[in-house]
Amino acid sequence: MNSLFADEHKALALSRYMLASGAALLIIGILGGYVFDSILTLPAQVFSHILVIAGPTLVKVGYVIRLNALARCAKSFN
C-alpha cells in the first residue's frame, strides 16, 4: 500500500478512479433510491440509499488523495 502512495503519479491515478467510481455510485444510488424506487424491491432500495452515502464518501477521500498528490507534485517540481 505504501508503494501506491509513495509515487505521486500512482496516487493521482488512484484518486481519479476513486472520484469517478464515487460519482458513479452516487448516480446509481440516486437513480435506484429515488427515481426507480417503485419498481425495486426493498433490499434493492436500501442498497441504493447506502450507495447515496458511500458515493460521496469515496469522492471526498479521492479528492483528499488528489490534493495530497498534487501538492507533492508541485513540491518535487520546485
N, C-alpha and C positions, 0 to 999 in steps of 0.2 A: 504494500500500500504506500509505503514511503517513496518508492520509485515512481509512483504515479504522480505524487505531488511535488517531487523534487524537481522535475523538469517543468518549466513554465508552460511550454507549448502543449505538453500532455494534459496539464491541469486546465488549460484553456479549452482544449478539445473536450475534456470531460464536462466542463461547465456548459459548453454548447449543447452536448447531448442531454444534460440534466435540464437545461432551460426548455429545450424542445419537447422532451418527454413530459415534463411538468405541465407545460401548456396543453399538450395533447390529453393528458389525464384530466385536466380541468375541463376542457371542452367536452370530453366523453362523459364526465360526471354531470355536467350541466345538462347535456342532452338527455342522458338517462334519468336524471333525478327530477327534471322539471319539464322537459318537452315531451318525452315518450313515457311518462310515468303511468299513464292509463293502460298501456299495453304490456308493461313489465310486471314481473312477479315481485312480491315484497322483498325477498332476498336480493334481487337484482336492483331494486330501488335503494335498499340500504347500502349495497356496494357502491352504487352511483354517488350517494351522498358522502361516503367515505372518500371517494375519488375527488370530490369537491374540496375536501380538506387536504388530501395528500398531494394533489397537483400544485397548489400554490406553495406548499412546504418545499417541494422539490425545486420549484422555481427560485425560492428565496435562498436555499442552500447553493444552488447552481450560480446564483448571482454573486454570493459572497466568495465562492471559489473563483469566479471570473475576476472580481475586483482584486483579489489577492494575487492572481496570476498576472494581471495587467500591471499591478504595482511592482512585482518582481521583474517583469519585462522592462519596465521603464527604468528601474534601478540598475539593471545589468546593461542597459543601453548607454547610460551616462558614464 
